[in-house]
């Protein structure tokens, strides 16, 4: 039975009792607005301990790799210094890119459902995204061999960030365009990043064995970004509201609804009272169901899950900016035939390669 029901069978009870319960629930924050558990429980502490253990294990394996790769020849120290610069540049951008992808996963279906679409329609939207990734995304990813992988990493962050912002709207055409852009970006995530790292390692004349340590470190930070994205996404969805640009003309707060009802003759307006009760039971404050509310727009989103996608968009734009600033520009002319061109330049290019790595790394 609903918590607003009274003993005599009335759905809301007397006016004062109903108002008292609504006010108590409005003031108390014992549970989050999205209905999920509080994020500061024992689960979070357990997660922190596991992450700390993973950091210790990662440091141990990294030190073993340094000893293994740095002691077999005289140039090992210089090569490892170059590798550390490459690893730092790569992991910063890669972690931002994976964080922007992970933070969407827990709320993507919920966002479409909150927009008012049923399970079948959401399934079709997902299928379109996977089709775009398998077709258009595969073709676009292959263009990195010709135009340079760094450009397509920048394209990944920009396109995926725009796709996250488009999810603020409930318009079907906009959501489909967002899904297509997301599918293409998904292909770029699993092709352009690693391809750039391999090309850059060849340009810096690094031993290919260093790629094992590079990608293992990247996998570790990928897992860390997944955990961080889950925690951050839960926090922003539970404790923030969608960001609007200006005053939203289509939404009234729950206080305005109660004020209007009190001025209009007490609790006689049963429809408004029922909508208010449904809002508090489902955790949607001030708007009723997705069908009853005004449709979401890019400027005035009315979907409670959009803050997670706004955070994802910001992080993805940072990923694109990081690739632009931290990754080396060089690859279009030398990227495709790096082995031949560097070999023809001879030993004189070795010092310049070290300088290039220093500029890009620092």
C-alpha positions as CSV (number, residue, x, y, z in Angstrom):
1,X,0.0,0.0,0.0
2,X,1.2,3.5,-0.7
3,X,2.8,5.4,2.1
4,X,0.3,8.2,1.5
5,X,-2.8,6.0,2.1
6,X,-4.8,6.4,5.3
7,X,-6.5,3.9,7.5
8,X,-10.0,4.6,6.2
9,X,-9.0,3.7,2.7
10,X,-8.6,7.2,1.3
11,X,-5.7,7.3,-1.1
12,X,-4.2,10.4,0.5
13,X,-5.7,10.7,4.0
14,X,-6.6,14.0,5.5
15,X,-5.0,17.2,4.2
16,X,-2.7,17.9,7.1
17,X,-1.5,14.3,7.4
18,X,-0.7,14.2,3.7
19,X,1.1,17.5,3.8
20,X,3.1,16.4,6.8
21,X,4.3,13.2,5.2
22,X,5.2,15.0,2.0
23,X,7.1,17.7,3.8
24,X,9.0,15.1,5.9
25,X,10.0,13.2,2.8
26,X,11.0,16.4,1.1
27,X,13.2,17.4,3.9
28,X,14.8,14.0,4.7
29,X,17.5,12.7,2.5
30,X,17.6,9.1,3.8
31,X,17.5,7.8,0.2
32,X,18.6,9.2,-3.0
33,X,16.2,10.8,-5.5
34,X,16.9,8.0,-8.0
35,X,16.0,5.3,-5.6
36,X,19.5,3.9,-5.4
37,X,21.5,3.2,-2.2
38,X,23.6,5.8,-0.5
39,X,27.2,5.9,-1.9
40,X,29.0,6.1,1.4
41,X,28.3,2.6,2.7
42,X,30.6,-0.4,3.3
43,X,30.6,-1.1,-0.4
44,X,32.6,2.0,-1.1
45,X,35.2,1.2,1.6
46,X,35.5,-2.3,0.2
47,X,36.0,-0.8,-3.2
48,X,38.7,1.5,-2.0
49,X,40.6,-1.4,-0.4
50,X,40.4,-3.4,-3.6
51,X,41.6,-0.4,-5.6
52,X,44.5,0.2,-3.2
53,X,45.6,-3.5,-3.6
54,X,45.4,-3.1,-7.3
55,X,47.6,0.0,-7.2
56,X,50.2,-1.9,-5.1
57,X,50.2,-4.8,-7.5
58,X,50.5,-2.5,-10.5
59,X,53.5,-0.8,-8.9
60,X,55.2,-4.1,-8.3
61,X,54.8,-5.3,-11.9
62,X,55.9,-1.9,-13.2
63,X,59.1,-2.1,-11.2
64,X,59.8,-5.6,-12.5
65,X,59.4,-4.3,-16.0
66,X,61.8,-1.5,-15.4
67,X,64.5,-3.9,-14.2
68,X,63.8,-6.4,-17.1
69,X,64.0,-3.8,-19.9
70,X,66.5,-1.4,-18.5
71,X,69.5,-3.8,-17.8
72,X,70.0,-5.8,-20.9
73,X,72.0,-3.1,-22.9
74,X,73.7,0.2,-22.4
75,X,70.9,2.3,-24.0
76,X,68.3,0.8,-21.7
77,X,68.1,3.8,-19.4
78,X,67.5,6.3,-22.2
79,X,64.9,4.0,-23.8
80,X,63.1,3.6,-20.6
81,X,63.0,7.4,-20.0
82,X,61.5,7.8,-23.5
83,X,59.0,5.0,-22.7
84,X,57.9,6.7,-19.5
85,X,57.2,9.9,-21.3
86,X,55.2,8.0,-23.9
87,X,53.3,6.1,-21.3
88,X,52.4,9.3,-19.4
89,X,51.1,11.0,-22.6
90,X,49.2,8.0,-23.7
91,X,47.6,7.1,-20.4
92,X,46.3,10.6,-19.7
93,X,44.4,10.8,-22.9
94,X,43.3,7.2,-22.9
95,X,42.0,7.3,-19.4
96,X,39.9,10.4,-20.2
97,X,38.5,8.7,-23.3
98,X,37.5,5.5,-21.4
99,X,36.0,7.5,-18.5
100,X,33.7,9.3,-20.9
101,X,32.6,6.0,-22.3
102,X,32.1,4.2,-19.0
103,X,30.1,6.8,-17.3
104,X,27.3,6.4,-19.9
105,X,26.9,2.6,-19.6
106,X,24.9,2.5,-16.3
107,X,22.4,5.1,-17.4
108,X,21.9,4.8,-21.2
109,X,18.9,2.5,-21.1
110,X,17.4,4.4,-18.1
111,X,17.9,7.7,-20.0
112,X,15.9,6.4,-23.0
113,X,13.3,5.0,-20.8
114,X,13.0,8.3,-18.9
115,X,12.6,10.1,-22.2
116,X,9.4,8.0,-22.7
117,X,10.5,5.2,-25.1
118,X,9.4,1.6,-24.5
119,X,11.7,-1.4,-24.5
120,X,11.2,-2.2,-28.2
121,X,12.1,1.3,-29.3
122,X,15.1,1.4,-27.1
123,X,16.3,-1.9,-28.6
124,X,16.0,-0.4,-32.1
125,X,18.1,2.6,-31.0
126,X,20.8,0.3,-29.7
127,X,20.8,-1.8,-32.8
128,X,21.3,1.3,-34.9
129,X,24.3,2.3,-32.8
130,X,25.9,-1.1,-33.2
131,X,25.2,-1.1,-36.9
132,X,26.9,2.3,-37.3
133,X,29.9,1.1,-35.4
134,X,30.2,-2.0,-37.5
135,X,29.8,-0.2,-40.9
136,X,30.6,3.5,-40.8
137,X,32.8,3.2,-37.7
138,X,35.0,0.5,-39.4
139,X,35.5,2.6,-42.5
140,X,36.3,5.8,-40.5
141,X,38.7,4.0,-38.3
142,X,40.6,2.7,-41.3
143,X,41.2,6.3,-42.5
144,X,43.7,6.7,-39.6
145,X,46.3,4.9,-41.7
146,X,46.1,7.7,-44.2
147,X,45.4,10.9,-42.2
148,X,47.0,10.1,-38.9
149,X,45.6,8.4,-35.8
150,X,45.9,11.5,-33.6
151,X,43.4,13.3,-35.7
152,X,40.9,10.5,-35.2
153,X,41.4,10.4,-31.5
154,X,40.5,14.1,-31.4
155,X,37.5,13.2,-33.6
156,X,36.6,10.6,-31.1
157,X,36.5,12.9,-28.1
158,X,34.7,15.6,-30.1
159,X,32.1,13.4,-31.7
160,X,31.4,11.4,-28.6
161,X,31.1,14.5,-26.5
162,X,28.6,16.0,-28.9
163,X,26.7,12.8,-28.8
164,X,26.4,13.0,-25.0
165,X,25.1,16.5,-25.2
166,X,22.5,15.5,-27.8
167,X,21.1,13.0,-25.4
168,X,19.6,15.9,-23.4
169,X,16.8,16.0,-25.9
170,X,14.0,13.5,-26.2
171,X,13.5,14.1,-29.9
172,X,13.8,10.8,-31.7
173,X,15.8,12.2,-34.7
174,X,18.3,13.8,-32.3
175,X,18.6,10.7,-30.3
176,X,19.2,8.6,-33.4
177,X,21.9,11.0,-34.6
178,X,23.5,10.8,-31.2
179,X,23.5,7.0,-31.4
180,X,25.1,7.0,-34.8
181,X,27.9,9.3,-33.6
182,X,28.4,7.2,-30.5
183,X,28.7,4.0,-32.6
184,X,31.4,5.6,-34.8
185,X,33.2,6.9,-31.8
186,X,33.1,3.5,-30.2
187,X,35.0,2.1,-33.2
188,X,37.6,4.8,-32.9
189,X,38.1,4.1,-29.2
190,X,39.2,0.5,-29.9
191,X,41.4,1.3,-32.9
192,X,42.9,4.7,-33.1
193,X,44.4,4.9,-29.6
194,X,46.4,1.7,-29.8
195,X,47.4,2.4,-33.4
196,X,48.8,5.8,-32.4
197,X,50.8,4.3,-29.6
198,X,52.4,1.7,-31.8
199,X,53.2,4.3,-34.5
200,X,54.7,6.6,-31.9
201,X,56.8,3.8,-30.3
202,X,58.2,3.1,-33.8
203,X,58.9,6.7,-34.4
204,X,60.8,6.9,-31.1
205,X,62.7,3.8,-31.9
206,X,61.5,2.0,-28.8
207,X,61.9,-1.7,-28.4
208,X,58.6,-3.4,-29.2
209,X,58.7,-5.2,-25.8
210,X,57.9,-1.9,-24.2
211,X,54.4,-2.0,-25.8
212,X,53.6,-4.9,-23.4
213,X,54.1,-2.6,-20.4
214,X,52.4,0.3,-22.2
215,X,49.2,-1.6,-22.9
216,X,49.1,-3.4,-19.6
217,X,49.3,0.0,-17.8
218,X,46.5,1.3,-20.1
219,X,44.4,-1.7,-19.2
220,X,44.9,-0.9,-15.5
221,X,43.9,2.7,-15.9
222,X,40.9,1.6,-18.0
223,X,39.7,-0.4,-15.1
224,X,40.3,2.5,-12.7
225,X,38.3,4.8,-15.0
226,X,35.4,2.4,-15.0
227,X,35.3,2.3,-11.2
228,X,35.6,6.1,-11.0
229,X,33.0,6.6,-13.6
230,X,30.5,4.4,-11.7
231,X,31.1,6.4,-8.5
232,X,31.0,9.8,-10.2
233,X,27.9,8.9,-12.2
234,X,26.0,7.8,-9.1
235,X,26.9,11.0,-7.3
236,X,25.9,13.3,-10.1
237,X,22.6,11.5,-10.8
238,X,21.6,11.3,-7.2
239,X,22.6,14.7,-6.0
240,X,22.3,17.0,-8.9
241,X,19.7,18.3,-11.4
242,X,19.9,18.7,-15.1
243,X,21.7,21.9,-16.2
244,X,19.4,24.2,-18.0
245,X,20.1,27.4,-19.9
246,X,17.7,30.0,-18.7
247,X,14.3,29.6,-17.0
248,X,12.5,26.5,-18.1
249,X,8.9,27.5,-19.0
250,X,7.5,24.0,-19.0
251,X,8.4,22.7,-15.5
252,X,6.9,23.6,-12.1
253,X,8.5,22.7,-8.9
254,X,6.7,20.6,-6.3
255,X,6.5,23.7,-4.0
256,X,4.8,25.7,-6.8
257,X,2.3,22.8,-7.3
258,X,1.5,22.7,-3.6
259,X,1.2,26.5,-3.4
260,X,-1.2,26.5,-6.4
261,X,-3.3,23.7,-5.0
262,X,-3.5,25.4,-1.6
263,X,-4.6,28.7,-3.2
264,X,-7.1,26.9,-5.4
265,X,-9.3,25.5,-2.6
266,X,-7.2,23.1,-0.5
267,X,-6.8,19.5,-1.7
268,X,-9.9,19.3,-4.0
269,X,-7.8,19.0,-7.1
270,X,-7.4,15.2,-7.0
271,X,-5.4,15.0,-10.2
272,X,-2.6,17.4,-9.1
273,X,-2.5,15.6,-5.7
274,X,-2.1,12.2,-7.4
275,X,0.6,13.5,-9.6
276,X,2.5,14.9,-6.6
277,X,2.2,11.6,-4.8
278,X,3.4,9.7,-7.8
279,X,6.4,12.1,-8.0
280,X,7.5,11.4,-4.5
281,X,7.0,7.6,-4.7
282,X,9.0,7.3,-7.9
283,X,11.6,9.8,-7.0
284,X,10.8,12.2,-9.9
285,X,10.3,15.6,-8.2
286,X,8.1,18.2,-9.8
287,X,7.4,16.5,-13.1
288,X,5.3,13.3,-13.0
289,X,5.9,10.6,-15.5
290,X,7.9,11.0,-18.7
291,X,4.7,10.9,-20.7
292,X,3.0,13.7,-18.7
293,X,6.0,16.1,-18.6
294,X,6.9,18.4,-21.3
295,X,9.5,16.9,-23.8
296,X,13.1,17.4,-23.0
297,X,15.1,19.8,-25.2
298,X,18.8,20.5,-25.5
299,X,18.4,23.8,-23.6
300,X,15.8,22.5,-21.1
301,X,16.4,18.8,-20.3
302,X,13.9,17.2,-18.0
303,X,15.6,13.9,-17.7
304,X,17.2,13.2,-14.3
305,X,20.0,11.1,-15.9
306,X,21.3,13.8,-18.2
307,X,23.9,15.1,-15.6
308,X,25.9,11.9,-16.0
309,X,26.1,12.5,-19.8
310,X,27.0,16.1,-19.3
311,X,29.9,15.0,-17.2
312,X,30.8,12.5,-19.8
313,X,30.7,15.1,-22.5
314,X,33.1,17.4,-20.6
315,X,35.6,14.6,-20.0
316,X,35.5,13.6,-23.6
317,X,36.2,17.1,-24.8
318,X,39.1,17.1,-22.4
319,X,40.3,13.9,-24.0
320,X,40.3,15.6,-27.4
321,X,42.1,18.6,-26.0
322,X,44.7,16.3,-24.4
323,X,45.3,14.5,-27.6
324,X,45.8,17.8,-29.3
325,X,48.2,19.1,-26.7
326,X,50.1,16.1,-25.5
327,X,50.4,13.8,-28.5
328,X,52.9,14.5,-31.2
329,X,51.7,16.0,-34.4
330,X,54.2,14.2,-36.7
331,X,52.6,11.2,-38.0
332,X,51.0,12.0,-41.3
333,X,54.2,12.2,-43.4
334,X,56.2,9.7,-41.5
335,X,53.5,7.6,-39.9
336,X,52.8,5.2,-42.7
337,X,56.4,4.5,-43.7
338,X,58.1,5.3,-40.4
339,X,60.6,2.4,-40.6
340,X,61.8,3.3,-44.1
341,X,62.0,7.1,-43.6
342,X,63.9,6.8,-40.3
343,X,66.3,4.3,-41.7
344,X,67.1,6.5,-44.7
345,X,67.8,9.4,-42.4
346,X,70.4,7.4,-40.5
347,X,71.9,7.9,-37.1
348,X,71.5,11.7,-37.3
349,X,67.7,11.3,-36.7
350,X,68.3,9.6,-33.4
351,X,69.0,12.8,-31.5
352,X,66.1,14.6,-33.1
353,X,63.8,11.7,-32.2
354,X,64.8,12.2,-28.6
355,X,64.0,15.9,-28.8
356,X,60.7,15.2,-30.4
357,X,59.8,12.8,-27.6
358,X,60.8,15.4,-25.1
359,X,58.6,18.1,-26.6
360,X,55.6,15.9,-26.9
361,X,56.1,14.3,-23.5
362,X,56.6,17.4,-21.6
